[in-house]
Amino acid sequence: MNVHIIAVDTYGAQRVTDPRTGKRVSAYKLGYTSAVTAVLLALYGDQARDVSPKQASYRYIQIDGDVVVRHGHILIALTADEQAKAERITRQHHRAGVYLWRDRKWWVLPDSSHADYTEPGYRVGPSFDPTGFRPPSPSTGERESVATGITVERSQREEGGRVWWWINGDTYPHRELLKRHGARFSGKRKAWYWVGAELPTAIQALTATEAQPIAPEQICSVPNMSPELANMIEAALDTDEASEPTVAHSDERNVAVQPQIRVLKPTPLPADGEPLDAVQTALLSVKAQPIAAVQGTALANGRAVRIGQEFVGELTGSITGQVFCYGYAVHEGICVYVNMAGPRMGVEAIRAKLSKGDQVSVVPLDAPSVELTAGEGNSGMYHAYLHYLPEARFASLILVHDWAVAPNYGGKSTTFIFRTSEAQAIAKLKHHVMQLVNIPVFDAWSAYLYDAGQRAMLVRKTRSAGGIDLLSVDLDVDSWTRLITGGLEQNIITLV
């Protein structure tokens, strides 16, 4: 069966009162003006119910069975007929709010203003690869494996040089065959590779498409490259293939191979009058204005620094005893940090609810309550830092989201920086960018990356309280690479 993945916009799960039964139920919070409610009700049939309270500003849908929610989107596996049904519904609405994963990218379903599938706008829609999540089918409830096929990319820096073949896609079922024919796994690129003029016949038979070579004109030299760096690059490229270290296939996940160093031609800025994207706008802004001065000093000895802590309200959510909140941070509806203290049973109850993806609320003394949740289906997403005072029967607990503790550098994701000073945040951001991109990153570029990253909206301040200064960082490898190559092209940063 040919399975397609769609993503549906949601604000996460929330407990509401079902107007028909009067009982509190967990439901998905959806936008009022898009097609998402109609699509979910049509796809799930009797398994979904509209439990929106009267005069509510949002729609609330209760869904029975397994539901996968990732980064603010409900993921669903559909047959071709189910996809066609969803498309017919979105065409009747002004905005779809539903996205299809196709050709390794997301597309917005057609709506009343767009007759065909279109690419999402900047910061609209999902930005992650959904194939590894195995979303469930609304008709069967089973989690479906999505066949992505296998593609091969041919990479050669210069004519006569070594040829690298990068093997991507649904390679896991064929890992033993790939090992047997000499392919290796790169943990950094999350792909298999093979070095040689021609791929083995057995590996060629796996491919779904022909290999796509990298055109020679895509590789160019950078102005102002120092002779020392040029010699270092040439030395890395001229290494004898036979001298490469042998990789133990039993531990593929820890392998990080850097096959070659390439200097990529940056994307040219558009002509006058043409629209600019966020990265291009940031490049022109940094070039026109000086980079802001660095405030504070970064830690060089690895010592810990105290972060802020202030009372902001009481935590509620079907618990026993008073649990007080001393700081929280929320990113796009997801709680990424919360500091609490109170009776141990109450603290553990809050911890259990958040770890299961349930919702709790912070109730300030003089402001509306704030919802905290990891998102429905996002269970076990927090790292706990617990301190218990048995003589007082009192517990202090800090929960930090997995995105902040263990960043995912394999593609487009999000992580966070607890900013204690400008210099510390600059140093931490440089570390994240170094881990993310496949090109060198130098200390002299740190302030530029921090300033340009904020102007490109790749680094933003989260919604927080309690003395917490938390920055969200988009781990978008393409955007950060463009900031570096564009900065070199515009002579904002140099290699000398």
N, C-alpha and C positions, 0 to 999 in steps of 0.2 A: 504494500500500500504506500502510495506517495504521500508523505506527510509534510505539511507546511506549518511554520510557527508564526503566530501573531502575538503582538504585545498590546495590551489595553491599558490606557492611562488610569491610574488610581492614586488616591491620597492615603492608601493603607487601610487597615482595619480599625473599626471603632465600635464600641458597644452602644446600641440604641434601643429604644423601646419599640417593639413591633406594634403598630397601631391596631392590628387585628386581634392579637392575643394579650397585649399589655405586658408581655414578658421582655426582659432584656436579652438581646441576642447580639452576636458578633456579625458585623456586616462590612462590606467594602464601600468606602467613601468615594464617590465618583462625581465628575463634573456634571453640571446641569444642562449645559448647552451643546455638548458633543453627542456623538452616536453611541458612546460606550455602553450606556444602560440598555438600549434596545438590542445591541449586539450580544451582550452577555445573556439577556433573557431569552433571546432567540436560540442561541447555541446550547444553553444548558437546559432549556425547557422546564420540566417539573422540578429540576434540581435547584432552581434559582427563584428567589422571591424578592419583590420590591417591598422593603420595609421602611421606606422613607417617612419620617414623621411629617405631619401637616405643617406647611409653611416653612419647611427646611430649605436652606440655601444650597444643599447638595442632595444628590440621590444616594440611597444606601441599598445595596443588594446583598442578600444573604445567599451563600452558595454552599450546597452540601458536597461532601467529598473532598478529595485532594486538590489543593490549589497552590500553584507556585507563584510567588511574588518576588520580583527582583528589581531593586532600584526604582521603585515607584511604578512598576508595570506588572500586570497579571499576564503570565505566559501560558499560551494554549496551543496544543497541537491539533491541526485541522486537516480533514480530507479536502480534496478539490471541491466537492459539492458544498462542504461547510464554508470554505473560503468564499465561494461564489455567493452563498447566502449572506455572509457578513458584508460583502461588497455591495450587494443590492440594498442593504440597510444603510450603509454609510453614504451612499449616493443621495439619500433622501434628507441628509442633514447638512447644515452649513459647515460643520467641522467634524472630521472623523474621530480623531483621538485613538485610532487603531492603526497599527503598523505591521507590515509583512517583512519577514526575513527572507531575502532572495538575493542570489549572486553575492553572498558574503557581505551584505549591507542591508540597512533598513529602508523601507519605502512606506509612505503614507498612503492608506487606501483612498480611492476616489471619494469626493464629496460633491455637494451641489455646485461648488465653484471650481472644481478641478475634475475634468472628465477622465483623467488617467492617473496612474500611480506616479507620485512625485517624491523627490528627496526631502526629508525634513529640513526645516530651517535651522539656524544656529541655536544650539541648546534646546532643541525641540525633539521630543521622542527619546527612545532608548539609545545608548551608545556602547553596548556590550554585545559580545557574541553569545547567543542563547543556546547554541546546540548542545553544550555540555550539561544543561540543567534538565534535559529530558522532561519537558512539560507534559502534563496529562491531557488526555482527550476528553472533551466535555461529554461525548456520547458514551464512551466505554469506561471512563475513569482511569484507564491504564496509562502509565507513562510511556510515551512513544520515543523510540530512537529515530533521530532524523538523519537520513543518509545524505551526507554532504559531498560524497565522492572524493576523489583524490586528484589533486592538481600538482603540477611540477613547474618550478620557476628556474630557468637557467641563468646563471650569473657568471660573467667573465669581465674582469676589469679592463683588459687590453688584449688585442689580437696576439695570439700565441701564448697567452698566460693560462694559468690553470682554470678549469671550468668547475663550478660548484652547482650542484643540482639540489634545490630545496623542495622537499616533498611535504605537502600540506594536506589537510582535510581529515577524512575518517580513516586514519592510519592505524588505530589501535588494534583492530582485528588482524592486521597484517604485520604486526611488529616482529614476529619470529622470522617471517620471510625476509623482511628488510634487514634484520641482523645477519641472517645467513648469507646475504649477498653483499655484505660489507657496508651497509648504511649505518650511520650513527645518529644519535639523538642530541639536539641542542636544547638544553633546558632554558636558555635565555629567550630563544625564538620560538620555543614550543613546536619544533618541527624537526623532521628527519632530514639528513643531507647525505649526499654521495659526491665524492670528488673524482673526476675523470672525464675523458672526452665524450664518452657515450654511456648512457645508463644501461645497466644489465637488462636483458630482455624480460626477465621475470618482473622487474620493477616497472618497466614500461607498460606491461600488460595491466597493471593496477590503475594507471592514470585515466582520469575521466576526460581530460583535455590535453592538448598539446602543450609542451613547455613554452613559456613565454620568456624570451630573452630580454635582458636589460640593454637598451640601445646604447651604443657608445657615446652618443651626444649627451646622455644623461649624466656622464661622469666628466668632471672638469677639474681644473686646478683652482685653488683659492688664491686671490690676490694677497700679496705680502706674506706668502708662506716662507718660513725661515728654512735655510738649507739643512739645518740640523733635523727639523721635523720631516722634511722631504726625504732625507736619508733614512730616518727611522721608519717611515712608511715603506720605502722601497725594500729595506731589510726585512720587514715583516712579510711583504709580498713575495720575496724571493726565497723564502724558507723552503728547503727541500721537502717534498711531500712525504718522503719516507721517514723524515725525522719527526713527524708529528707524534705526540704521545698516544699510546694505546689506551682506548677507553674501555672500562669495565662495563659491559652491557647490563650487569645486574643492578646497577644504580643509575639508570638513565636520567632520573629527575635532577640529579646534581650536576649534570654535564652542562657547561656553558662554553661553547666554542665560538671564537671570533675568527671566521675564516679569512677575512680580508678587510682592509681599511679602504673605504671609498669616500671620495669627496663629492657630494651630490650637488647638482646645480639647483639653486634655490628657485622657488616659484616667483616669477617676475611680478612686480606690482602692476596693477591695471592702469590703463591710460586715464588721463584726466576725464572726470565725469562718470567713470564706471564705478559701480559699487565696490566697497572694500569689505572683506570679512574681518573678524576680530583680531586675528594675528597681523594682518596687513595694517589695520588701524593702529595697533600697538607699535609696530615698527616705525611708522611715520611719526607717531606721537613721541616716542623716545628719541628719535633723531632730531625733532624740533625742540625738545625741552631737555635740560640736563637731568641726569639720574639723581634721584633724591639721596641726600646724605644718609649714611648709616648711623643709627642711634644705638648706643650700648656696646657691649663687648660679648663675643661668643665664648663659650666655655671650651678650653683646650685640654683640660685635665679629666674630662668625663664625669665630673661631680654632678650630683642632682641639684636641681633648682626648684624652689617652692613655687607652686602655682597658686592662683587666687582661690579664696574660699570665703563665701558670705552666705548668710541665711537668706533664702529666697521664698520659702513657703513650706507647706506640708504636703506630703505625698499621700494620695488616696488611691484606692482600688481594691475593695473587699479584703481588707487586712485588719489585724488586731493590733491595737496600740497606735500611738502617734509616731510617725516616721518623718523626720525633718530633712528638707533638701538644702544643701549648701553649695549648689552650683549645677548647671546642666548646659548642654549644647545640642542643638538640633540642626540637621542638614537635610533639606528637602523632605521634611516630615519624619525623618528617621533620627531617633535619639542616639547620639554617638558618645555622649559622656554624661554621667550623673553621679553626684556625690551625695550620700545620704547617711543618716545616723538615727538610732532609736533602739527600741527593744529588739533583741535578736530575732524573735519570731516574726515581727513585722518587717524587719529588714530582709530576712530570708524570703518572706512572701513576695515582697517587691522584686527581689532578684529572680525568683522563679517565674513571675508573670512576664517580666521583660525577656528572660531567656527563652520563653515559649512563644514570644512574638505577641503577647497580649499587651493591652494598653493600661498605663497608669497615668495619673494626672498630678501636676504640681499646682497647688492652690495658693497663690500669693495673698498677702493680707489685704491689698488694695488694688487688685487687678484681676482680669479674667483668668481662668485656669488654663494651663498649657498641657497639651497631650504629649506623652512620651511613649514611643513604641519602636520596636525593631522592625515592624512590618509583619503582617500575617504570613506565616510560613517560614519566616527567617528565625528559626530556633537555634539556640546555642551560639549566638553571634557576639557574646560579650566575654571579656576577660575581667575577672573579679579580683579586687585588692581589698581584703577583709582584715580588720583589726578588731578583736573582741576583748572586752574588759569584763571578765567573769564576776569579779567582786561587785560590779555595778550592774551586771546583766544588761550591758549596753554594747552595741556593735556599731562600728563605722565601716562603711562599704563604698568603694568607688568602682563603677562599671565603665569600661572603655570598649567601644565597638571594635570588632575584628578588623575593620577597614583601617583603623588608626594603628593597631598593634602589628598587623601583618599585611603590609601593602601588597597589592597584586601588580607586579610590573610586567605582566604578560600581554597587556593590551590597553584598553580604555577602561579605567576604573577611577576610584576616588580614594584619597587618603587625607590625613589631617596633620597639622603642626600646632602644638601647644606653644604659643609665642610668649616668651619671657622677655625678649628684647629683639630689636630689629636685626642685630648681628647674628643672634642665635637662630632666628627664623631664616635668614639668608643662608646660613651654613647648612641648615637642615633641608631647605629646598634644593640646594645644589646637590646634596646627597641623593635625594629622590630622583632628580633629573639624571644624574650619573647612572643610577640603577635602571632607569627607564629607556633612555635612548641608546642607539647602536653606534654612536659617534663619540669622540673624545670631548670631555667637558673640563675646562681649566678653572682654577680658583679665581683668576682675574675676571671671569665672566659672571661671578656669583651675584653681584649687585645688579647687573643688567638683567639676569634671569628673574630676579625677585621683582624688579620694577616693571619689566615688560610683561611678566606673567600676570601681574595684577591688572595692567592695562588691557591685556587680552582676555581678562576674566577667567584665567586658568587658576588664579589664586584669589580667594575671596574670604571675607570674614563671615563666620557662621552666626546664626542667631544663638546667643548664649546669655547666661546670667550667673551671678555669684562670683564675679571677679575672674571668670574664665575668658581668656583671649585665644580663641581657636580659629585657625585658618583652614579652609578646605582647599585641597590641591587636586585638580583634574590630572590624572595620569594618562594624558592623551599623547601617545608617542609621536603622532604625526604633527600635532600643533607645536610641541616643544622642539622637535627637529626643525620645523620651519622657522621658529623664533631664532634658533642658532644659525642656520644657514642664511636666513634673511639679515640677521645682525652682521654677519661677515660680509655679505654683499653690500650692505649700506655703510660699511666701515664703522659701525658702532662698536663692534668688538673686533679684535685681530688675533692672529696666531703668533704674533711676535711679542 
